[in-house]
Amino acid sequence: MNLTLTEIIASVEQSEQLLNEEQMQGFIVSLAASPYLISPEEWLPYLWGGSEVSPFSEPAYLEAYCQQVVQLWNESREALLAGSWSWPKQCLLDEEEIVNQATRDFCEGMLQGWQFTKDDWESLMPSETENGALLGGVLLSMTMLYDPETALATLNEAGADAMAQFEEIYQAMPMMLSGLSQRAQMLAESDG
């Protein structure tokens, strides 16, 4: 079975149970960036709303979905640690909307994934440390890209060129996320 994630997601009767493709990618990239490896059995159900029962009626679809998800995790982890991760091709800046819906969905998935791994991050990078500030900066940037209207209003109140700042944040996110992942990996190895 050689289906795309979009086709696999569309095969589910109640596809709204599943995170959409961009949300799922964000969630998986967040887990790939995480300081500690988490078994897919622990987080896979979050991709379909936390239910213990898979929404796939056909076992072949579940298997294809799981294979693609694990492959995405592997590719993301490798790219993050190599410093070569980049935004998915569908995630873009947008003149009118600041960022397109795919970027917002990706950021939403990233933030959900961070919530799943929050305790690991906070124990390794406490908020009052330099590493905690690095983590906070990445999360703030991701939140700004997820909710650009609120961030735009705040930046405008501060007298900043908000659009230029959004472009900078968007362009810097791959480097920031890769750097955070590499730092977390280093800390986790020295911690264990």
Secondary structure, DSSP 4 states (H G I P E B T S, - for coil): ----HHHHHHTSTTGGGSPPHHHHHHHHHHHHHSSS---HHHHGGGGGTT-SS-S-SSHHHHHHHHHHHHHHHHHHHHHHHHT-----TT--EETTTEE-HHHHHHHHHHHHHHHHHHHHHHHHS-TTSHHHHHHHHHHHHHHHHHSHHHHHHHHHHTT--HHHHHHHHHHHHHHHHHHHHHHHHHHHHHH-
